[in-house]
Amino acid sequence: MKITRQKHAKKYISFYKYNFKFRPPFQILIDGTFCQAALKNKIQIKEQMPKYLMGEVQLCTTNCVLKELESLGKELYGAKIILQRFQVRNCAHIKSPVGASQCLLSMIDGNNPHHYFVATQDQDLTASVKRIPGIPLIFIIQNTMVLDKPSPSSAAHVQAVQTGQLVTVQQKESIQTLKEEQGLVNSTERKGRKRKRKGGPNPLSCLKKKKKTQGPQQQKPAGEKKKRKRHRKRTGEGGLQVETIAQIEKA
């Protein structure tokens, strides 16, 4: 039974990852009813939730949920202690708290932009969550946590996208980018390239070239005679050669 439950969870998580861009760490919105059920069934939420969802999680709640538990008295004191250990996300009801169900619904309003899971035992909240596509629902049954299968609204949304009846947010952004590239839409911001300023001359090239210093020439000793050079001349008649030796002496 445990292996089958794990397989179903893996299948449902893949559905939300592929179609609704869910990524770890998964953000789990938890209310007081879920904590009370976990306390009653001796379930360690912080330890078992990452194992069940096969990924890192962030357990969180809101101020409205904590305020509601405080107002219900000592019977839910244990659930309140558990819930206080989780992250508290800011909601729009800080000055005037509302009911836990209403607050959690406001957190996932607008097609769940922050990709929240919802963990609850509240039947009314569960029914409201199932009407919104793309929201995974977790509840406790028979001493175990269970990730509910995708709701009919989520399945219908995915089918509509695949058949081309709906356009996702990513597709809208791609279309807008293509329109701007084709000049069909005046882009508000123009991204211009920075002009390169003409820099000055290279300081190394401005250095004066050093003249090569010539070494001292070797002076020939005085009185040394130059070597004799022989010049051969040809006479015109008979092809006879006459050698003349000219001695050139240094003055």
Wavefront OBJ file of the C-alpha trace (Angstrom):
o trace
v 0.000 0.000 0.000
v 2.842 2.387 0.844
v 4.567 1.755 -2.513
v 1.326 2.375 -4.414
v 0.730 5.617 -2.509
v 4.275 6.777 -3.303
v 3.822 5.988 -7.002
v 0.607 7.985 -7.133
v 2.293 10.928 -5.417
v 5.168 10.833 -7.909
v 2.717 10.766 -10.819
v 0.684 13.703 -9.497
v 3.783 15.786 -8.725
v 5.026 15.233 -12.283
v 1.654 16.459 -13.546
v 1.973 19.736 -11.625
v 5.630 20.149 -12.537
v 5.020 19.741 -16.252
v 1.749 21.647 -16.595
v 1.916 24.292 -13.848
v 5.690 24.822 -13.422
v 5.979 23.613 -9.817
v 9.580 23.295 -8.617
v 11.254 22.394 -5.311
v 11.301 23.675 -2.682
v 7.545 23.072 -2.590
v 5.623 25.644 -0.544
v 2.947 24.046 1.641
v 0.214 26.242 3.142
v -1.013 24.511 6.311
v -4.046 25.309 8.445
v -4.990 24.337 12.006
v -7.186 21.381 11.045
v -4.276 19.641 9.320
v -2.001 20.146 12.347
v -4.710 18.834 14.681
v -5.131 15.689 12.557
v -1.348 15.195 12.432
v -1.129 15.517 16.218
v -3.961 13.042 16.719
v -2.438 10.469 14.331
v 1.146 11.040 15.560
v 2.438 12.267 12.195
v 5.669 14.269 12.129
v 4.891 16.821 9.417
v 8.366 18.318 9.203
v 10.034 14.922 8.783
v 7.505 13.033 6.678
v 6.399 15.729 4.222
v 9.746 15.989 2.301
v 9.982 12.200 2.054
v 6.453 11.876 0.752
v 6.794 14.661 -1.833
v 10.329 13.517 -2.757
v 11.787 16.994 -2.548
v 12.624 19.925 -0.333
v 9.617 21.705 1.182
v 8.832 24.986 2.932
v 6.078 24.607 5.522
v 4.209 27.867 6.017
v 1.021 29.424 7.340
v -0.486 32.893 7.884
v -1.280 35.183 10.807
v -5.002 34.676 10.268
v -4.661 30.915 10.787
v -2.740 31.453 14.035
v -5.285 34.001 15.270
v -8.116 31.568 14.588
v -6.395 28.831 16.613
v -5.872 31.223 19.520
v -9.563 32.099 19.532
v -10.636 28.431 19.653
v -9.135 27.877 23.102
v -7.108 25.172 24.800
v -8.493 22.278 22.767
v -6.320 23.278 19.799
v -3.319 24.409 21.825
v -1.177 21.510 20.549
v -2.006 22.327 16.918
v -1.095 25.948 17.589
v 2.323 24.950 18.989
v 3.025 22.860 15.872
v 1.900 25.619 13.521
v 4.059 28.252 15.213
v 7.180 26.332 14.156
v 6.484 26.990 10.485
v 7.132 30.089 8.401
v 4.505 32.823 8.616
v 3.700 34.356 5.233
v 2.358 37.885 4.946
v -1.281 38.150 3.965
v -3.510 41.129 3.221
v -5.325 40.913 6.576
v -2.680 42.009 9.071
v -4.772 44.834 10.533
v -8.101 43.010 10.359
v -7.698 39.197 10.523
v -10.233 36.983 8.742
v -11.048 33.282 8.931
v -8.374 30.733 8.064
v -10.226 29.419 4.996
v -10.788 32.891 3.576
v -7.163 33.844 4.175
v -5.753 30.742 2.485
v -8.032 31.255 -0.510
v -6.715 34.800 -0.860
v -3.140 33.452 -0.867
v -3.863 31.268 -3.914
v -6.009 33.822 -5.713
v -5.113 34.580 -9.329
v -4.332 31.005 -10.431
v -1.865 30.396 -7.606
v 1.050 32.604 -8.757
v 3.353 31.437 -5.927
v 2.719 27.721 -6.593
v 1.358 26.795 -3.170
v 0.249 23.360 -2.025
v -2.678 23.456 0.423
v -2.757 21.059 3.396
v -6.122 21.010 5.161
v -8.868 18.815 6.606
v -11.560 21.474 6.096
v -14.178 20.134 3.669
v -15.443 23.576 2.626
v -11.924 24.810 1.929
v -11.171 21.608 0.012
v -14.200 22.116 -2.237
v -13.199 25.731 -2.933
v -9.597 24.778 -3.719
v -10.684 22.115 -6.204
v -12.510 24.738 -8.264
v -9.218 26.551 -8.940
v -6.916 24.847 -11.473
v -3.329 24.080 -10.589
v -3.464 23.720 -6.783
v -2.227 20.446 -5.218
v -4.238 19.374 -2.186
v -2.878 17.350 0.757
v -4.942 15.758 3.529
v -4.591 13.048 6.174
v -6.495 9.785 5.955
v -5.941 6.528 7.843
v -2.876 7.843 9.694
v -1.093 8.816 6.466
v -0.638 11.942 4.369
v -2.189 11.760 0.909
v -1.675 13.992 -2.120
v -5.034 14.209 -3.850
v -5.233 13.523 -7.570
v -5.534 16.586 -9.834
v -8.991 18.116 -9.700
v -11.326 18.135 -12.731
v -10.707 21.876 -13.116
v -6.938 21.264 -13.360
v -7.413 18.473 -15.902
v -9.797 20.616 -17.973
v -7.340 23.528 -17.912
v -4.490 21.342 -19.176
v -6.650 19.856 -21.921
v -7.755 23.323 -23.048
v -4.134 24.478 -23.260
v -3.115 21.411 -25.257
v -5.943 21.878 -27.766
v -5.073 25.554 -28.212
v -8.188 26.972 -26.576
v -6.166 28.673 -23.845
v -2.859 30.499 -23.938
v -0.489 30.157 -21.011
v 1.421 33.042 -19.456
v 4.689 31.820 -20.986
v 3.102 31.704 -24.441
v 1.772 35.256 -24.021
v 5.256 36.496 -23.160
v 6.722 34.751 -26.217
v 4.075 36.297 -28.486
v 4.738 39.757 -27.054
v 8.473 39.362 -27.638
v 7.946 38.314 -31.260
v 5.668 41.310 -31.877
v 8.294 43.686 -30.537
v 10.979 42.110 -32.715
v 8.804 42.499 -35.826
v 8.015 46.123 -34.951
v 4.298 45.501 -34.517
v 4.338 46.920 -30.998
v 6.180 50.026 -29.890
v 8.455 48.878 -27.133
v 8.489 51.319 -24.226
v 12.130 50.796 -23.533
v 14.813 50.650 -26.144
v 17.850 48.781 -25.262
v 20.726 50.625 -26.917
v 24.273 49.527 -27.145
v 26.818 51.550 -25.302
v 29.101 53.476 -27.595
v 32.731 52.867 -27.119
v 34.619 56.048 -26.483
v 37.718 56.677 -28.471
v 40.601 56.107 -26.195
v 43.860 57.985 -26.309
v 46.973 56.613 -27.907
v 48.713 53.755 -26.297
v 51.219 55.275 -23.854
v 53.712 52.555 -24.675
v 53.658 53.510 -28.350
v 54.473 57.149 -27.472
v 57.794 56.314 -25.914
v 60.792 57.472 -27.916
v 62.786 54.715 -29.425
v 66.232 54.468 -28.001
v 69.052 54.702 -30.491
v 71.301 51.757 -30.553
v 74.706 52.646 -29.238
v 77.407 51.523 -31.536
v 80.413 49.903 -30.008
v 83.861 51.402 -30.460
v 85.303 50.675 -33.850
v 88.446 48.734 -33.930
v 91.250 50.918 -35.191
v 93.881 49.360 -37.309
v 97.398 49.805 -36.092
v 99.322 52.552 -37.797
v 101.680 51.571 -40.536
v 99.762 48.446 -41.466
v 99.597 48.008 -45.173
v 96.565 47.001 -47.083
v 96.554 43.744 -48.862
v 97.506 43.721 -52.461
v 94.759 43.436 -54.978
v 95.340 41.885 -58.320
v 93.461 43.098 -61.354
v 93.421 41.089 -64.518
v 92.913 42.789 -67.817
v 92.455 41.283 -71.226
v 94.146 42.677 -74.260
v 92.151 42.881 -77.434
v 94.597 41.214 -79.764
v 95.020 37.475 -79.913
v 93.129 36.925 -76.729
v 96.353 37.053 -74.686
v 96.077 37.967 -71.053
v 98.448 40.421 -69.456
v 98.610 40.657 -65.686
v 99.278 43.990 -64.043
v 99.849 44.262 -60.360
v 98.855 47.493 -58.694
v 99.977 48.097 -55.258
v 97.907 50.471 -53.303
v 99.491 51.701 -50.203
v 97.843 53.624 -47.499
v 98.797 57.263 -47.543
l 1 2 3 4 5 6 7 8 9 10 11 12 13 14 15 16 17 18 19 20 21 22 23 24 25 26 27 28 29 30 31 32 33 34 35 36 37 38 39 40 41 42 43 44 45 46 47 48 49 50 51 52 53 54 55 56 57 58 59 60 61 62 63 64 65 66 67 68 69 70 71 72 73 74 75 76 77 78 79 80 81 82 83 84 85 86 87 88 89 90 91 92 93 94 95 96 97 98 99 100 101 102 103 104 105 106 107 108 109 110 111 112 113 114 115 116 117 118 119 120 121 122 123 124 125 126 127 128 129 130 131 132 133 134 135 136 137 138 139 140 141 142 143 144 145 146 147 148 149 150 151 152 153 154 155 156 157 158 159 160 161 162 163 164 165 166 167 168 169 170 171 172 173 174 175 176 177 178 179 180 181 182 183 184 185 186 187 188 189 190 191 192 193 194 195 196 197 198 199 200 201 202 203 204 205 206 207 208 209 210 211 212 213 214 215 216 217 218 219 220 221 222 223 224 225 226 227 228 229 230 231 232 233 234 235 236 237 238 239 240 241 242 243 244 245 246 247 248 249 250 251
